[in-house]
Amino acid sequence: MKRIAFTIAVITALISCSDMKTETIQIGENTFVHQEKVFRIIDNEITELGNLKSDSITKSAVLNPKLKDYGTIELDYVKEGASTDLMAVYRGDVLYFKMDLKGMNDLREKYSGGGLAINFLDEYGFQIHSTTVEMSELIRVVGYNNETMNFEYNGKTQMSSEVYRAIASYSVTSFLREKGQYGW
């Protein structure tokens, strides 16, 4: 009788252990383990980060970040001669970027709020990711005479490596609010 009880206990333990391999365990925000693989949800996409069964650690291409220049975009629809330059580097699940806004030295005097949206486009021109920059977050760069030279913004946005690899260009849209006759 003891032998039968012991055998049933061992079989139950083995079945419960084998069920754990198919169980999904959350290990962090948007990060989980499923069938001995580590996954993370980024931009509503599931990205595999690693395999717990593997004896070696694979080096991801995103661990060798490279600075990428996305070029200059003209903003003549906002103000004649205005433009933005965008530089970025991708590390892990985050795109770090620096945007320079030129030709809008009167930004704080002419506009009461709003901001700009940076739209990341794929090779076909489809918007695959977007991030916004409020006017109050733009940093004023001044010269020797305390004159505004340009504005800049250092930001970051989370995205999957698939989205990052698909970025071919960017566009900028404006939702700046012009001041009215009474200054607001």
N, C-alpha and C positions, 0 to 999 in steps of 0.2 A: 504494500500500500504506500509506503514511504517512497519507494522507487517510482511509482506512477505519479505521485504528487510532485516529486522532483523533476521528472520528465516534462510534465505539463508546465511547470514554472519556467524551465529552460526554454521550451518552445514559445511560451508567451513572451519571454524576454527577447528572444531572437526576432519574433514578429514585430514587437514594438521598436526594436532597434532598426530593423529594415524599413519601417514606416518613417523613421526620422529622416532618411535620405530624401524622401519626396516632400517632406515638410518644408515650408517656406518660413525662414526666420529673419525678422527685421533686425539689422545690426546698427543702423544709423538712420538719419533723416534721408529718405528716398533710397536707401541702400539695404539690400537683403541678400540672403544666401538661399539658393534653391538647387537641389540635387548637386551639392558640393561645388557650385559655381557662385561667384559673387557678382551681383548686378546692381546697377544704379539707374534710377529714372531721371532723365534730363530732357527737358522740352517735350514731355509726354512720350519719350522714346526710351526703351529699355536698352541699356548698354552693358555688355559683359566686361567686368573689370578684371576677373581672374578666375582660375580654376584651382580649387583646394586639393585636387588629386595630383596635380602636377608637381614634379620634383624640382623644377627650375622656375625661376621668376622671369617672365618675358618682359622685355623693356618696351614700353609703349613709345610710339613715335612722338607723342605729345610731351614726353619727358625731355626732348631736345627742342626747346622753343626757339623760334626764329622770328625776328621782327619783320613785319610785313607792312609795306607802304601801299595803302589803297588809293592814293592819289588825291587830286583836287576836284571838288564839285563846285560849280558856279551856282550862286544863289541870287541871280539877277531878278527873280520873281519876288524876292523879299526887298532887296535894295540893289541898285545898279553898282556893280563892282564887288559885291560881297561874295565870299567863297569859304569853303571849309577844306582842311587837309586832315586826313585820318591815317594814323599809324596804330598797329595793334600787334599783340603777341598772345598766343594761346598757351595756357598752362593748366593741365588737368582738365577740369570742366569749365574753366573760366576764360573768357576773352577779355584781356586788359587792353584798353585803348586810350589814345590821346587825340583829341580833336582840337584843331586851331580854327577859330572863326575870325576871318579877316574882312576888312572893309565895312565893318559895322561899329565904328568907334562911338557912335551916338546911341548905342543900344539902350543904355539905362535912361537916357533923356527922352527917347522917342517911344519906348515901349513900357507898358505897365505890368507885364507879366507874360505868362505862357512859356513857350520854349521851342525846342527843336526835337524832331524824331529822327534817329539814325536807323535807316532800313537796310539790312543786309540782303543782297540779291544773289541768286544763283546764275549760272551761265545763260539761262533763258530769260532772265529779267524778273523772275518771280521772287517776291519777298519771302524769305525763309526765316527771318528773325528781325526783331525790332527792339529798340530801347529808346527811352526818352531822356532828354536833358532839360531840366527846368532853367529858365532864364536866371533865377537866383543862384544856381549852382555854377554858372560860368564865372571863371576867375579873370579879372581884369588885369592885363599886363600893361604896365606903365613905363614910359621913358623918363629921361632926365628932367624934363619940364613938367612932370606929372600928367603928361598927355597920354591918353589911351592909345596903345599901339595895336592891340588885338585882344581877343578873349580866348581862353583855352579851357578845356575840360579834360580831366583825367578820370576815367570811369572803368567799370567792369560790368560784365553781363554773363550769366551762366548759360552755357549751351553745350550740346553734345558734340563729340568729335566729328560725327557725320555731318552735322549742320556746319561746323567750322570748315571742314574740307570742301563743302559745296559753295562756300562764299566766293563769288567772282568779282563783285563790285559792291558799291553802296550808293544810296541816295539819301538826301536830307529833305524832310518836309518841315514846314514852319507852322506853329500854332501860337506865334507871338501876338500879343494884343497891343495895338497902337494906343497911345494915350489920347484921350479926347481933348476937346477944347479947354476943359478945366483941369487937365493934368492927371486924370485917372482913368 
